[in-house]
Amino acid sequence: MNKNAKEIKRVSLLSVEEFENYYLNSETPVIIENYIKEWPAMKWTLSSIKAKAGHNKVFVRRNTSQEDYKVGKKYNIESMTFNEYVENIEANNKKAQSSYLAVQNIKIALPELANDICIPSYVKKLHGGPFLWLARKGHYEFCHFDPDDNFLIVFSGEKHVRLYRANDLENLYPNPFGSNGRTIQSQVNCDNPDFNKFPNFRNVQFFE
């Protein structure tokens, strides 16, 4: 593990009060294990969600394998059916290598999947969503700042996450651009940082 990384604690049977007192209020991430094993979404496969919701139109980020994407500067949006996107992922073709299905409001974009998901009791107020992300193996998502606290649920596969504290924002060298002021992207490729260009990033600590 990176010397600047702190391991995220894993717990189970965490009450709402414990979650708020020990983690949410102190801005400390936590992994809650075995919490959603009864959800219908845990039985999803690419084939099953394609059969349920494949006809819907979704918006897919393109050119996501380019360096400009990895440092939060540029990408294009393409509209396609959910079926097309999933088939590209299944084929692992050239288009899939530079595409990413991100921030799809399930109730709006993929309503057939909505009943397979329950809102965790830890979430008291939902600002839109829930949202779906579906990526090819090896996708790198640019480092960014979200305006809301997040409850990340992984239904299938693995996700390697690095979480930086808000008070390190300037040391993450944010781009001057954002999505209508709602997100801020870092100029640093965290997998391959250029310490000559971004020297203050060298000592930034994070949860992993």
N, C-alpha and C positions, 0 to 999 in steps of 0.2 A: 504494500500500500504506500502511496505517496506520503512523504513525511509531513505534508501540510493537511493531510486528510484525517478526519475524525469518523470513526465508524458509527453508523446510525443504529441505535438500540432497537432490538426486536422484542416485542411483548405479545401477550395474548390475553383475552378476557379483560380488556381495558374498559373501565366504565367511562361514561361521558364526563363525569366530574374529574376523574383522574387525567383524562385526555386534556381537558381544558387547563387544569391546575399545573400539570407537570410538563406539558408540551406546547399546546397552543399559545397560552399566555406568555410563555418564555421564549417563543419562536424557536423551539427545538424540534427537529423532525423525529419521527418515530415510525417504525414498521410494525403494523398490527397483523400478526400471522393468523391464518385460518379463519378469517372473519367472514368471507363471502362464499364459502364452499357450497352453500345451498342455493345460490342464485342461479337461475336458468342460463344466464350469460356464461357461466363457468363451463357449460357444455358446447359453447360456440366452436365451430370449425369454419375455415374459409368457405367450404362448400355449403354449410348450413346457413351462414349469414348471407351468402350470395343468393341462395334459393329464396330466402325470406325477403330480402330488400334490394336485390340486384338491379331492379328496373329504375331505381331512384337516381336522380342526377346529383352528383357531388362535385365539389371544387377541390382540385388537386394541385398542390405546389409542384412546380417543375423546375428543372436545373438545380436540384438540391444536392448534387454531387460536386458542384462547382465551389471553388474557394470563396467566391463572393457570397454564396449562401451560408457557408460555415461561419462567416464572420458577420452575419446579419445584415448584409448590404442589399442583396438583390435576389429575387426569384420571380417567376411568372406563375400565373394561375390558369389552369385549363379545366373546363367543364367536361365531364364524361359520366357515364353511368357507373354506379358502384360495381356492377358486374365487370365492366372493362378494367377498372382499377384492380380488383381482386384477381382477375385472370392474368394481368401483367405480373402481379406479385407471385402467383403460382408458377408462371413460366420463367420467372427471374430473367426477363428479357431486357433489352437495352433501355426501353422506356422505364421499366421498373427501377433500374439502377439510378435514376435521377428523378424520382417522383416520391411524394409523401402526402398521404391523406391526413390532414391535421384539422383540429378544431371544428369537427362536424357536429352541429347541434342535433343530437339523435332524435329528439321529438319532432324537429322540422325536416331534417334531411333524410332520416332513416326511421320513420315512425314505427315500422314493423318490428323494430328491435327494442322499442321503449319499454315494453312490459317485461323484458328479460332482466331489467336493471332495477334495483332498489336504491333509494337514497340512504346512505349510512346515517345512523342516529347521531353521529358526531357533527353532522352538517346541519346547522340551524337555519341558515339562509342561503338559498341557491341563486346566484347571479347568472341566470340563463343556464342552458344545458339540462342534463349532463351532456358532455361532449365525448366524441370518439376520435382516437388517433390510431392509425394502422400503418405500420412501416415495414419496409423490407429489412431483412437481416443486415446489420452493419450500418444502418442509417445514423448519421450524426446530426443532431439538432443544435442550432446555434444557441449559445448561452444568452439568456434573456431574463428580464425582470417582469414578473406578473403582478398586476394590481391587487389581486385577491389571494387569500390563502387557498391552497389546493389540496385535494384528497385524491391521490393517484392510485388507480386500481389496475393491476396488470392481470388480464384474463388469460393470456397465453404468451409463452416465450419469456424473454428476459429484457430488463431495461436497466442500464447502468446510469445512475443519476449522481450528479454533483450539485450540491446546494450551497450557495454562498450567502453570507449575511448582507442585509441591505446596507449596513454601514460601510461595506467595502465597495459600494457601487462605483466610485471614482477610480478605484484601483482595478476595476474590470474594464476600464476604458470604453464607456458606452458610446455608441454611434449617436450622432446628432439627430438621427431619424427615428421615427417610431410609427406605430399603427394608430394614427389619430390620437397620439399621446397616451395610449393604453399600454403599450409594451415598449421596452427599451432593450435593444440588442447590444451585446458586447462585440468589440472589434477583435477580440482574442479567440483564436481557435484553441480551445482548452485541451484538445488532444495533442496539439503540436504548437505550443505557444512560442512566440518570438520574443524572447526576453530582452533583446537589444532594442526592439521597438516598444515593448511594454514592460519596462523594468519593474514597476510596482506590483505587477501580477505575480512575480516570483515568490513572494512571501504571503500571498493571500491564503488563508485557511478555509477549509470547506468540509462539509459532511459528504460522505460517499457511501 
